Amino acid sequence: MAQGLSNQPIAQRLFLSESYTSKHTTSIFGKLGITDDDNNNRRVRAVLAYLNKP
């Protein structure tokens, strides 16, 4: 995700299905409190939240 990959390339690199990867990325967004917003990219916000964690 931090490399800017979508679910399909992430799934391919980890030898997982795309639907499995999608479920987990959605879970990550939920745990970080990141909602779907047209003005901001959720993936970028998730990476920034991870990097800024204490």
PDB file of N, CA, C and O in Angstrom:
ATOM      1  N   MET A   1       0.828  -1.178   0.000  1.00  0.00           N
ATOM      2  CA  MET A   1       0.000   0.000   0.000  1.00  0.00           C
ATOM      3  C   MET A   1       0.880   1.251   0.000  1.00  0.00           C
ATOM      4  O   MET A   1       0.598   2.216  -0.711  1.00  0.00           O
ATOM      5  N   ALA A   2       1.938   1.228   0.795  1.00  0.00           N
ATOM      6  CA  ALA A   2       2.828   2.388   0.869  1.00  0.00           C
ATOM      7  C   ALA A   2       3.555   2.626  -0.450  1.00  0.00           C
ATOM      8  O   ALA A   2       4.038   3.729  -0.705  1.00  0.00           O
ATOM      9  N   GLN A   3       3.632   1.608  -1.275  1.00  0.00           N
ATOM     10  CA  GLN A   3       4.271   1.748  -2.581  1.00  0.00           C
ATOM     11  C   GLN A   3       3.289   2.201  -3.648  1.00  0.00           C
ATOM     12  O   GLN A   3       3.648   2.296  -4.821  1.00  0.00           O
ATOM     13  N   GLY A   4       2.052   2.483  -3.251  1.00  0.00           N
ATOM     14  CA  GLY A   4       1.046   2.964  -4.192  1.00  0.00           C
ATOM     15  C   GLY A   4       0.343   1.871  -4.972  1.00  0.00           C
ATOM     16  O   GLY A   4      -0.275   2.136  -6.003  1.00  0.00           O
ATOM     17  N   LEU A   5       0.435   0.647  -4.485  1.00  0.00           N
ATOM     18  CA  LEU A   5      -0.188  -0.476  -5.196  1.00  0.00           C
ATOM     19  C   LEU A   5      -1.673  -0.579  -4.871  1.00  0.00           C
ATOM     20  O   LEU A   5      -2.103  -0.271  -3.759  1.00  0.00           O
ATOM     21  N   SER A   6      -2.435  -1.010  -5.844  1.00  0.00           N
ATOM     22  CA  SER A   6      -3.850  -1.299  -5.620  1.00  0.00           C
ATOM     23  C   SER A   6      -3.971  -2.723  -5.090  1.00  0.00           C
ATOM     24  O   SER A   6      -2.966  -3.412  -4.919  1.00  0.00           O
ATOM     25  N   ASN A   7      -5.192  -3.161  -4.832  1.00  0.00           N
ATOM     26  CA  ASN A   7      -5.401  -4.490  -4.243  1.00  0.00           C
ATOM     27  C   ASN A   7      -4.871  -5.624  -5.119  1.00  0.00           C
ATOM     28  O   ASN A   7      -4.300  -6.587  -4.607  1.00  0.00           O
ATOM     29  N   GLN A   8      -5.054  -5.516  -6.420  1.00  0.00           N
ATOM     30  CA  GLN A   8      -4.643  -6.610  -7.298  1.00  0.00           C
ATOM     31  C   GLN A   8      -3.130  -6.863  -7.243  1.00  0.00           C
ATOM     32  O   GLN A   8      -2.725  -8.008  -7.042  1.00  0.00           O
ATOM     33  N   PRO A   9      -2.289  -5.850  -7.412  1.00  0.00           N
ATOM     34  CA  PRO A   9      -0.851  -6.121  -7.305  1.00  0.00           C
ATOM     35  C   PRO A   9      -0.411  -6.561  -5.906  1.00  0.00           C
ATOM     36  O   PRO A   9       0.506  -7.371  -5.771  1.00  0.00           O
ATOM     37  N   ILE A  10      -1.061  -6.033  -4.868  1.00  0.00           N
ATOM     38  CA  ILE A  10      -0.747  -6.471  -3.508  1.00  0.00           C
ATOM     39  C   ILE A  10      -1.062  -7.955  -3.368  1.00  0.00           C
ATOM     40  O   ILE A  10      -0.257  -8.722  -2.839  1.00  0.00           O
ATOM     41  N   ALA A  11      -2.235  -8.351  -3.844  1.00  0.00           N
ATOM     42  CA  ALA A  11      -2.643  -9.761  -3.777  1.00  0.00           C
ATOM     43  C   ALA A  11      -1.677 -10.656  -4.534  1.00  0.00           C
ATOM     44  O   ALA A  11      -1.315 -11.730  -4.054  1.00  0.00           O
ATOM     45  N   GLN A  12      -1.263 -10.220  -5.709  1.00  0.00           N
ATOM     46  CA  GLN A  12      -0.329 -11.021  -6.503  1.00  0.00           C
ATOM     47  C   GLN A  12       1.003 -11.197  -5.790  1.00  0.00           C
ATOM     48  O   GLN A  12       1.565 -12.292  -5.790  1.00  0.00           O
ATOM     49  N   ARG A  13       1.512 -10.135  -5.186  1.00  0.00           N
ATOM     50  CA  ARG A  13       2.805 -10.219  -4.490  1.00  0.00           C
ATOM     51  C   ARG A  13       2.739 -11.105  -3.260  1.00  0.00           C
ATOM     52  O   ARG A  13       3.725 -11.744  -2.894  1.00  0.00           O
ATOM     53  N   LEU A  14       1.574 -11.146  -2.619  1.00  0.00           N
ATOM     54  CA  LEU A  14       1.421 -11.944  -1.398  1.00  0.00           C
ATOM     55  C   LEU A  14       0.800 -13.317  -1.658  1.00  0.00           C
ATOM     56  O   LEU A  14       0.577 -14.088  -0.725  1.00  0.00           O
ATOM     57  N   PHE A  15       0.522 -13.621  -2.930  1.00  0.00           N
ATOM     58  CA  PHE A  15      -0.087 -14.885  -3.335  1.00  0.00           C
ATOM     59  C   PHE A  15      -1.436 -15.088  -2.650  1.00  0.00           C
ATOM     60  O   PHE A  15      -1.729 -16.169  -2.137  1.00  0.00           O
ATOM     61  N   LEU A  16      -2.259 -14.027  -2.650  1.00  0.00           N
ATOM     62  CA  LEU A  16      -3.602 -14.056  -2.069  1.00  0.00           C
ATOM     63  C   LEU A  16      -4.606 -13.684  -3.142  1.00  0.00           C
ATOM     64  O   LEU A  16      -4.235 -13.193  -4.208  1.00  0.00           O
ATOM     65  N   SER A  17      -5.878 -13.920  -2.857  1.00  0.00           N
ATOM     66  CA  SER A  17      -6.893 -13.495  -3.807  1.00  0.00           C
ATOM     67  C   SER A  17      -7.132 -11.991  -3.648  1.00  0.00           C
ATOM     68  O   SER A  17      -6.885 -11.416  -2.588  1.00  0.00           O
ATOM     69  N   GLU A  18      -7.611 -11.380  -4.710  1.00  0.00           N
ATOM     70  CA  GLU A  18      -7.885  -9.947  -4.661  1.00  0.00           C
ATOM     71  C   GLU A  18      -9.010  -9.638  -3.677  1.00  0.00           C
ATOM     72  O   GLU A  18      -8.968  -8.612  -2.999  1.00  0.00           O
ATOM     73  N   SER A  19     -10.017 -10.513  -3.589  1.00  0.00           N
ATOM     74  CA  SER A  19     -11.121 -10.272  -2.649  1.00  0.00           C
ATOM     75  C   SER A  19     -10.641 -10.354  -1.204  1.00  0.00           C
ATOM     76  O   SER A  19     -11.100  -9.584  -0.359  1.00  0.00           O
ATOM     77  N   TYR A  20      -9.739 -11.262  -0.910  1.00  0.00           N
ATOM     78  CA  TYR A  20      -9.159 -11.382   0.443  1.00  0.00           C
ATOM     79  C   TYR A  20      -8.398 -10.104   0.790  1.00  0.00           C
ATOM     80  O   TYR A  20      -8.534  -9.569   1.891  1.00  0.00           O
ATOM     81  N   THR A  21      -7.608  -9.629  -0.147  1.00  0.00           N
ATOM     82  CA  THR A  21      -6.847  -8.402   0.056  1.00  0.00           C
ATOM     83  C   THR A  21      -7.772  -7.212   0.237  1.00  0.00           C
ATOM     84  O   THR A  21      -7.526  -6.358   1.088  1.00  0.00           O
ATOM     85  N   SER A  22      -8.827  -7.148  -0.549  1.00  0.00           N
ATOM     86  CA  SER A  22      -9.787  -6.051  -0.447  1.00  0.00           C
ATOM     87  C   SER A  22     -10.458  -6.027   0.924  1.00  0.00           C
ATOM     88  O   SER A  22     -10.627  -4.961   1.517  1.00  0.00           O
ATOM     89  N   LYS A  23     -10.835  -7.191   1.421  1.00  0.00           N
ATOM     90  CA  LYS A  23     -11.460  -7.269   2.745  1.00  0.00           C
ATOM     91  C   LYS A  23     -10.516  -6.751   3.824  1.00  0.00           C
ATOM     92  O   LYS A  23     -10.941  -6.054   4.745  1.00  0.00           O
ATOM     93  N   HIS A  24      -9.254  -7.087   3.709  1.00  0.00           N
ATOM     94  CA  HIS A  24      -8.295  -6.673   4.726  1.00  0.00           C
ATOM     95  C   HIS A  24      -7.940  -5.185   4.617  1.00  0.00           C
ATOM     96  O   HIS A  24      -7.752  -4.525   5.639  1.00  0.00           O
ATOM     97  N   THR A  25      -7.849  -4.656   3.407  1.00  0.00           N
ATOM     98  CA  THR A  25      -7.579  -3.224   3.282  1.00  0.00           C
ATOM     99  C   THR A  25      -8.768  -2.420   3.811  1.00  0.00           C
ATOM    100  O   THR A  25      -8.580  -1.375   4.434  1.00  0.00           O
ATOM    101  N   THR A  26      -9.984  -2.898   3.568  1.00  0.00           N
ATOM    102  CA  THR A  26     -11.173  -2.247   4.120  1.00  0.00           C
ATOM    103  C   THR A  26     -11.144  -2.289   5.636  1.00  0.00           C
ATOM    104  O   THR A  26     -11.514  -1.314   6.290  1.00  0.00           O
ATOM    105  N   SER A  27     -10.711  -3.403   6.201  1.00  0.00           N
ATOM    106  CA  SER A  27     -10.587  -3.534   7.649  1.00  0.00           C
ATOM    107  C   SER A  27      -9.546  -2.560   8.204  1.00  0.00           C
ATOM    108  O   SER A  27      -9.751  -1.962   9.260  1.00  0.00           O
ATOM    109  N   ILE A  28      -8.447  -2.406   7.500  1.00  0.00           N
ATOM    110  CA  ILE A  28      -7.400  -1.465   7.922  1.00  0.00           C
ATOM    111  C   ILE A  28      -7.964  -0.048   7.951  1.00  0.00           C
ATOM    112  O   ILE A  28      -7.754   0.690   8.914  1.00  0.00           O
ATOM    113  N   PHE A  29      -8.679   0.327   6.895  1.00  0.00           N
ATOM    114  CA  PHE A  29      -9.272   1.670   6.851  1.00  0.00           C
ATOM    115  C   PHE A  29     -10.221   1.876   8.027  1.00  0.00           C
ATOM    116  O   PHE A  29     -10.221   2.938   8.650  1.00  0.00           O
ATOM    117  N   GLY A  30     -11.025   0.870   8.328  1.00  0.00           N
ATOM    118  CA  GLY A  30     -11.971   0.971   9.434  1.00  0.00           C
ATOM    119  C   GLY A  30     -11.280   1.120  10.777  1.00  0.00           C
ATOM    120  O   GLY A  30     -11.692   1.934  11.603  1.00  0.00           O
ATOM    121  N   LYS A  31     -10.232   0.341  10.999  1.00  0.00           N
ATOM    122  CA  LYS A  31      -9.509   0.409  12.267  1.00  0.00           C
ATOM    123  C   LYS A  31      -8.801   1.744  12.448  1.00  0.00           C
ATOM    124  O   LYS A  31      -8.614   2.208  13.573  1.00  0.00           O
ATOM    125  N   LEU A  32      -8.412   2.358  11.342  1.00  0.00           N
ATOM    126  CA  LEU A  32      -7.759   3.661  11.405  1.00  0.00           C
ATOM    127  C   LEU A  32      -8.769   4.814  11.391  1.00  0.00           C
ATOM    128  O   LEU A  32      -8.391   5.980  11.503  1.00  0.00           O
ATOM    129  N   GLY A  33     -10.060   4.476  11.253  1.00  0.00           N
ATOM    130  CA  GLY A  33     -11.102   5.501  11.225  1.00  0.00           C
ATOM    131  C   GLY A  33     -11.104   6.311   9.947  1.00  0.00           C
ATOM    132  O   GLY A  33     -11.503   7.475   9.949  1.00  0.00           O
ATOM    133  N   ILE A  34     -10.664   5.709   8.855  1.00  0.00           N
ATOM    134  CA  ILE A  34     -10.583   6.398   7.569  1.00  0.00           C
ATOM    135  C   ILE A  34     -11.816   6.054   6.745  1.00  0.00           C
ATOM    136  O   ILE A  34     -12.046   4.894   6.405  1.00  0.00           O
ATOM    137  N   THR A  35     -12.602   7.069   6.430  1.00  0.00           N
ATOM    138  CA  THR A  35     -13.812   6.870   5.634  1.00  0.00           C
ATOM    139  C   THR A  35     -13.535   7.177   4.174  1.00  0.00           C
ATOM    140  O   THR A  35     -12.530   7.804   3.837  1.00  0.00           O
ATOM    141  N   ASP A  36     -14.431   6.731   3.318  1.00  0.00           N
ATOM    142  CA  ASP A  36     -14.315   6.983   1.888  1.00  0.00           C
ATOM    143  C   ASP A  36     -14.690   8.428   1.626  1.00  0.00           C
ATOM    144  O   ASP A  36     -15.835   8.827   1.839  1.00  0.00           O
ATOM    145  N   ASP A  37     -13.732   9.210   1.166  1.00  0.00           N
ATOM    146  CA  ASP A  37     -13.917  10.642   0.939  1.00  0.00           C
ATOM    147  C   ASP A  37     -13.416  10.958  -0.464  1.00  0.00           C
ATOM    148  O   ASP A  37     -12.290  10.610  -0.820  1.00  0.00           O
ATOM    149  N   ASP A  38     -14.250  11.615  -1.255  1.00  0.00           N
ATOM    150  CA  ASP A  38     -13.860  11.925  -2.631  1.00  0.00           C
ATOM    151  C   ASP A  38     -12.662  12.874  -2.717  1.00  0.00           C
ATOM    152  O   ASP A  38     -11.961  12.886  -3.729  1.00  0.00           O
ATOM    153  N   ASN A  39     -12.419  13.665  -1.673  1.00  0.00           N
ATOM    154  CA  ASN A  39     -11.356  14.669  -1.720  1.00  0.00           C
ATOM    155  C   ASN A  39      -9.992  14.122  -1.325  1.00  0.00           C
ATOM    156  O   ASN A  39      -8.978  14.761  -1.609  1.00  0.00           O
ATOM    157  N   ASN A  40      -9.934  12.980  -0.691  1.00  0.00           N
ATOM    158  CA  ASN A  40      -8.665  12.430  -0.210  1.00  0.00           C
ATOM    159  C   ASN A  40      -8.555  10.955  -0.558  1.00  0.00           C
ATOM    160  O   ASN A  40      -9.556  10.243  -0.636  1.00  0.00           O
ATOM    161  N   ASN A  41      -7.337  10.514  -0.763  1.00  0.00           N
ATOM    162  CA  ASN A  41      -7.084   9.121  -1.067  1.00  0.00           C
ATOM    163  C   ASN A  41      -6.936   8.340   0.236  1.00  0.00           C
ATOM    164  O   ASN A  41      -6.067   8.643   1.055  1.00  0.00           O
ATOM    165  N   ARG A  42      -7.793   7.330   0.423  1.00  0.00           N
ATOM    166  CA  ARG A  42      -7.762   6.544   1.663  1.00  0.00           C
ATOM    167  C   ARG A  42      -6.433   5.839   1.863  1.00  0.00           C
ATOM    168  O   ARG A  42      -5.954   5.729   2.991  1.00  0.00           O
ATOM    169  N   ARG A  43      -5.842   5.369   0.798  1.00  0.00           N
ATOM    170  CA  ARG A  43      -4.575   4.644   0.917  1.00  0.00           C
ATOM    171  C   ARG A  43      -3.458   5.561   1.395  1.00  0.00           C
ATOM    172  O   ARG A  43      -2.645   5.172   2.233  1.00  0.00           O
ATOM    173  N   VAL A  44      -3.418   6.762   0.870  1.00  0.00           N
ATOM    174  CA  VAL A  44      -2.405   7.726   1.311  1.00  0.00           C
ATOM    175  C   VAL A  44      -2.626   8.067   2.774  1.00  0.00           C
ATOM    176  O   VAL A  44      -1.672   8.125   3.549  1.00  0.00           O
ATOM    177  N   ARG A  45      -3.870   8.292   3.156  1.00  0.00           N
ATOM    178  CA  ARG A  45      -4.173   8.620   4.550  1.00  0.00           C
ATOM    179  C   ARG A  45      -3.829   7.468   5.481  1.00  0.00           C
ATOM    180  O   ARG A  45      -3.379   7.701   6.602  1.00  0.00           O
ATOM    181  N   ALA A  46      -4.032   6.224   5.039  1.00  0.00           N
ATOM    182  CA  ALA A  46      -3.703   5.061   5.864  1.00  0.00           C
ATOM    183  C   ALA A  46      -2.193   4.972   6.077  1.00  0.00           C
ATOM    184  O   ALA A  46      -1.739   4.710   7.191  1.00  0.00           O
ATOM    185  N   VAL A  47      -1.434   5.183   5.041  1.00  0.00           N
ATOM    186  CA  VAL A  47       0.027   5.130   5.168  1.00  0.00           C
ATOM    187  C   VAL A  47       0.504   6.257   6.080  1.00  0.00           C
ATOM    188  O   VAL A  47       1.365   6.033   6.931  1.00  0.00           O
ATOM    189  N   LEU A  48      -0.036   7.456   5.919  1.00  0.00           N
ATOM    190  CA  LEU A  48       0.355   8.584   6.768  1.00  0.00           C
ATOM    191  C   LEU A  48      -0.021   8.311   8.233  1.00  0.00           C
ATOM    192  O   LEU A  48       0.744   8.637   9.141  1.00  0.00           O
ATOM    193  N   ALA A  49      -1.183   7.722   8.457  1.00  0.00           N
ATOM    194  CA  ALA A  49      -1.593   7.385   9.820  1.00  0.00           C
ATOM    195  C   ALA A  49      -0.636   6.364  10.418  1.00  0.00           C
ATOM    196  O   ALA A  49      -0.263   6.472  11.586  1.00  0.00           O
ATOM    197  N   TYR A  50      -0.240   5.383   9.633  1.00  0.00           N
ATOM    198  CA  TYR A  50       0.702   4.375  10.117  1.00  0.00           C
ATOM    199  C   TYR A  50       2.054   5.000  10.457  1.00  0.00           C
ATOM    200  O   TYR A  50       2.647   4.679  11.486  1.00  0.00           O
ATOM    201  N   LEU A  51       2.538   5.888   9.599  1.00  0.00           N
ATOM    202  CA  LEU A  51       3.834   6.508   9.824  1.00  0.00           C
ATOM    203  C   LEU A  51       3.832   7.463  11.017  1.00  0.00           C
ATOM    204  O   LEU A  51       4.867   7.679  11.647  1.00  0.00           O
ATOM    205  N   ASN A  52       2.674   8.028  11.320  1.00  0.00           N
ATOM    206  CA  ASN A  52       2.573   8.991  12.424  1.00  0.00           C
ATOM    207  C   ASN A  52       2.164   8.378  13.749  1.00  0.00           C
ATOM    208  O   ASN A  52       1.975   9.101  14.727  1.00  0.00           O
ATOM    209  N   LYS A  53       2.024   7.062  13.803  1.00  0.00           N
ATOM    210  CA  LYS A  53       1.591   6.429  15.051  1.00  0.00           C
ATOM    211  C   LYS A  53       2.704   6.500  16.092  1.00  0.00           C
ATOM    212  O   LYS A  53       3.887   6.455  15.752  1.00  0.00           O
ATOM    213  N   PRO A  54       2.316   6.611  17.369  1.00  0.00           N
ATOM    214  CA  PRO A  54       3.337   6.715  18.423  1.00  0.00           C
ATOM    215  C   PRO A  54       4.079   5.419  18.659  1.00  0.00           C
ATOM    216  O   PRO A  54       4.963   5.360  19.513  1.00  0.00           O
TER     217      PRO A  54
END
